[in-house]
Amino acid sequence: MSIATAPLVDSFQLAPIQAGRVRNILATVAVLAGLLCFVGAFNEPDRFFESYLVALLFALSLALGALFWVMLHHLTGASWSVVVRRVLEQFSRILPWLALLFIPVILGVRSLYFWSEGGHQGDALLQAKQAYLNLPFFLVRAVLYFGVWAWLALRLAYWSAQQDLGGDVAYTRKMRSLSAPGMVLLGVTTTFAAFDWIMSLDPHWYSTIFGVYFWAGSIVGSLAALTILVILLRTVGVLADAVTAEHLHDLGKLLFSFVIFWAYIAFSQYFLIWYASIPEETIWYTRRLEGGWRGVALALVLGHFALPFAILLSRSAKRNSLVLGLVALVVLGFHYVDLYWQIMPVLQPTGPVIHWLNGATLVAILATCGLVVLHGMRRHPLIPVGDPQLEESLQLHSD
């Protein structure tokens, strides 16, 4: 490590005492919530698998969104985002662990996806899709998806960590070169994963834009999670000297933009299906706009779009840690609601039912992922101290 970067490393490391306390809390929460999930899996297996699928896809969407932002940073050569890139890299590093956490979904595949049972002689549509919707191919695709995601995330994070040691610009070129095909791979695999794990819950329905819908939610959800964590780190003094009001302003502008992007994609899917009025397509919205699910849909319009949009119109709101953090928390919460609304109406047609397993599975998975993120933050500086654009990022001034 060079003499120039040594003070930076010391300034942007988590304090061992702070990290140890957070680790102990996360470990305790993960174990307790995991035990509750274990009990629920035996007493109410169907309810457990349903809740677990939503929670896992929520965590997965945040990691995939983080990987998108990391690669976009490299592709654009952005300088302002250098100081927050390491946090995104730590988010993306949970992808290999999420592959292990996907095992319960495999164990519950017959409970979640009725097409996995086979024997649909009386259903011409399912017979036509049998070459794609069969259990062996489903598992092969899952392995492929996680393999691609884990490789991209770990390779980019490794090169970034190596650059900390000497500031070699060659690593910047490597990360940019990988991010170009990596972005294409991420888009394709994420789209098909959304088809496999969400859309195939109702295999009679289809939408060519659904993968983009899932991706839009992942992007805005991960950005909200990044904003919350960065504000928390600034609050405890770790990133207070690196992330300024200018950086928060840029995060707020991006959050504002991608809240609109999510709403645009969501409305586009709805509008095209409504206008075409084809029964095979409208059935998805019919189920989600009746009974108790109608209230959830209206809540999404307000909480995932209208409220954040109205607040983030203000420049001062985007530069205020408390306001921006609360808006990001609302967006993140409604991102979970959005996934719940996509998945559960197939499994609970009569309406939403709040069950303790919803919370237990979500807390168990997020606490486990939090331990992985914390471990990475303890091993590496919280900013990429070897990045050649770091000084420019630290001195950011925006309009």
N, C-alpha and C positions, 0 to 999 in steps of 0.2 A: 504493500500500500504506500502511496506517495505521501510525503510530508504534508502536502497541500490538502489532501483529502482527509487526513487523520482527525483534525478538529471537527470537520463536518460529521464524520461517523459518530464521534462521541456526542455531538449535539442532537443527533436525530436517532438515538437508540432508546428503546423503552427501558425505563428504570427497572432493574431486577425485582425490586420489592413490589412495584406496581404490577408488573407482568405476572409475578407469582400469585398475587392476590386474585387477579382476574382469572388466571388459569385454574386456581382452586375453586372459584365460584362456578366457572363454566363446567369443570369436571363434575362437581357435585350435582349441578342442574342436569347435566347430560345423563348421569347415572340414574338419578331419581326419575326423570322423565322416561328414560329407557326401560326402567322397571315397570312403570305404569303401562307403557306400550306392550311390554311382554305379557302383562296380565290381560290387557285388552285383546291381544292377539289370540289368546286362548278362550276367553269368554265371549267375545264378539268378533270373530275373525273377519267377517264381511265388512263390518264397520271400520275395523282396524285398517284393512287394505285400502278402503276408499279414502280414509283420512290420510294415510301414509302416502298415497299417490299424489295428493294435492300438495302435501308438505314437501315431498321430495322434488317435485317439479318446480315448486317455488324456489327452493335453494338452488336447484340446477339452473333455473332461468337467471338468477343473479350471477352465477359463475360464468355462464355463457355470455351474458351481457358484458361482464368485466373483460372477458377475452376479446370481445368485439371492440371495446374502447381501447384496450392495449394495442391491438393491431391498427386501429384507426389512427392512434397517436403516431405510430411508426410510419404509416403510409403518408400522412400529411406533413410529417416533420414538425409538428407543433412544438412550440417552446413553453407556452404558458402551463401546459399540463404535465410537465416533467415532475413537478413536486408532488403530484398526486398519483403518478403512474405506478409507483411501487405498491401502493395500497390496492390498486386494481390487479396487479400481478399476484398479490397474496390472495385476493378473492378467486382468481382463476386457478390457483394451485389446489383448490379443493376438488377439482374435477376428477382426479384419480380416486379420491376417497368416495365421491358420489357414485362411482362405478360399483364400489363395494356396497354402498347403501342402496343400490338398485336391486340387490338380491331379494329382499322381501317382496318387491313388485313381481319378480319372476316366480316366487313361491305362490303368490296370489293371483297369477295371471288368469287362471280359470274362473276365479271369482270376479275379476274385473272385466275381462273381455270374453263375451259369450261366444264369439267366433272361434276362440281357441279350442272349444270342445269338439269342433268338426261335425260331420254328419248333417249337413244342411241340404239334403236332397230336395227339400221342398222350397228352397229359397234360391231362385235363379241368380240374383245379384251376388249373394255370398259365394255361390259356386263359381261365378265368373272371377271373383277376387281371390279365390282360394290359392292361386299360385303365389300371391303376395301375402295374404293374411293366413299364414300357417305358423305354428309355434316354432319349428326349427329355424325358419328364415327370420322370424321376429327376433329370436335370440342372437342370430348371426349379425343382424343389423345393429342391435344394441351394442354388441361388442365392437363393431366397426365404429359406431358413433363415439363411444367413450374413448376408444383408442386414438382416433383423430384429435378429439378435444384435449385429451391428456398430453399427447405428444406436442401439440402446438403450445399449450400453456406452459409445460415444463421446459421446453426448449427456449422459449422467449424469456422466461424467468431466469433460467440458467445463464444465458448470455448477458442479461441485465446485471446479474450478480457478479459475473466475471468482469464486467466493465468497471465495477466499483473498485477493483484491485489496482487498476492503472489508467483508466480512462481511455482505453484503446478505441479509436473511432471505428475500427473495423467491425466491432460488435454492433454499432449503430447500423452499418450497411447490412450486416447479416440479418438483423431483426427486421429491417425494412424489406429485404428480399424475401424473407419467409412470410411476411404479413400479406404480401400481394396474393399468392396462391392460397394462403391460409384463410383469407377473408372469403374467398370463393368456397373453399371446403367447409368453412363454418356455416355459411349461408345454406348450402345444399344439405348438409347433415342435420342442421337445426330444423330445417323445413320438414325433412322426412321423419325426424324424431317427433315433431309435433303431429304429423299424420299418424304415426304408429301409436303414440302413447296417449293422445287426447282424442283426435278425430276418429280413430278406430273404435273408441268406446261405443260409438253408434255407426257401425260400418255401412249402413244404408245411406248415410249422408256424406257429402263431399263438398269441398270448397278449395279452389286452387289458390286462394289468397290466405288460407288459414295459417300456413307456415309464416307468412309475413306478419300476421296478427300476433302470433306467439313471439316472434322475434322483436316486434315493436314493444311488447310488454316487457321482454327481457332487458332491452336496452334502457327503457325508462326506469324499470325497477332497480337495475344495477346502479344507475346514475343516482337514484335516490338513496340507495344504501351507501354509496361512496360519499355522498354529501353528508349524511348523518355521521359516519365514522370519522371523516375529516374534521367535522365540527367538534365531535367528542375529543379527538386527539388534541385539537387546539385548546379546548377547555382545560385539559389537564397539563397543558404547557409543552407538549411534545412537538407539535408542528406550529407553535405560535409564531416562530421566527421565519417560517418558510411559507406558510399559507396565509395570505393577507386578505383584506376585503376585496382586493382586485380579483384574486382567485375565486373567492366565494361568488363574486359577481358573475364571473364566467361560468361557474357551475350552475348558478341560478338561471342564466340565459339558456344554457343547454337543457336544463330541466324544463324550462318553459317551452322550448322548441319541441322537445320530444314528447311532452304531454300532448301537444297539438298533433304531432305525428301519430301517436297512438290513437287519438280520437279520429283522425283522418282515416287510418286503416280500418278501425272498427266500424266507422260509419260507411266506408266504401263497401265492405263485405255485406253489411246489412242492406244498404241501398240497392246493390246489384241483385241480391237475392230477392228482395221485396219487389223490385221492378220486373224481374223475369217471372216471378210467381210460379215457379216450378215446384210441385209438391215434394219431390225428392230433396229439394234444397231448403224450402221454407219450414220443413218439419223441425229443424234445429232451433230456429227462432221461436216457432210456435210453442215448443216445450219450455223455452226460457222466458217467455213473456206471458205466461199464465200462472195463476195461483200465487204462491209466495215468491216465486222466482221473478215475477214482474217488479216487485219492490227492490230486489237486488239489482236488477237491470237499471232502474231509475237511480239507485244509489251510486252505481258506477258512473253514470253520466255526471252526477254532481261531484262525487268525491275524486274520481280519477281524471276529470277534465275541468268542469266549470269552476270549482273552488280554487284549485291550483292556478288555473289560467287567470282568474280574476286577481288573485293576490300577487302573482309573479309579474303582472303588468307593471308593477311599481319598481322603479330602480332601487329605491331605498330598501324594499323588502328583500331584494336579491343580495344586498350587501349587509343585511342584518343576520347575524348567526342564529339568533333565537327564532326569528320568523322563517328564515330559509330552512332551518332544521325541522321545524314543525310541519311546514309544507311538504318537505321530503318524507317525513314520517307518515303523513296522510297518503301521499302517493304510493309509498311502499306498502302500507296497509291495504289500500285498494287494489294493488297489484295482486296480493294474495286473494282478495275477494273476487277479482277477475278470473283467476285460475279456478277458484272454487265454483264460480258460475259456469265456467266452461265444462267442468268435469262432472259435478254432482247431479245436475238435472237428469242425466241418463241413469244414474244409480239411485236417485231419490226423486222420482217424477212428481210427487205430491207437493214438494216444497222443501226449503232448507230446514235442516234439523241440526241445531247446535249440540254437539256431543263433546264430552270431555276428551275423547281421543283426538279430536281436531287440534286441541291445544297441546296435548301430550306429544303427539307425533311431530308437530311443528317445533316445539321447544327442544325435543330430543335431537332432531336433525340440525337445527340452527346452532345449538350449543356444541354439538360435535364439530360442525364446520367452523365455529368460532375458535375452537381449540387448535384446529389446523392453521387458521389465519394467524392466531396469536403466536404459534410456534414459528411461523415464517417471519413475523415481525420481530421476534426476539433474536433470530439468527442474522438478519440483515438490517441495515439502516432503513429508516422509514421513507427516505427519498433516495433516488439513484445518484449517489455522490460522484460517480464517475462519468455521468452523462455530459457531453460537451456543451449542451445547451442549459445546464443547470443554472449557471450564473444569470443568464437571460431570464429564466423562469423566476428566480428569486427577486429580480429587479422589475417584475412585471408592472406595467402601468397601462391601463385601458381607459377608453372614453366612457 
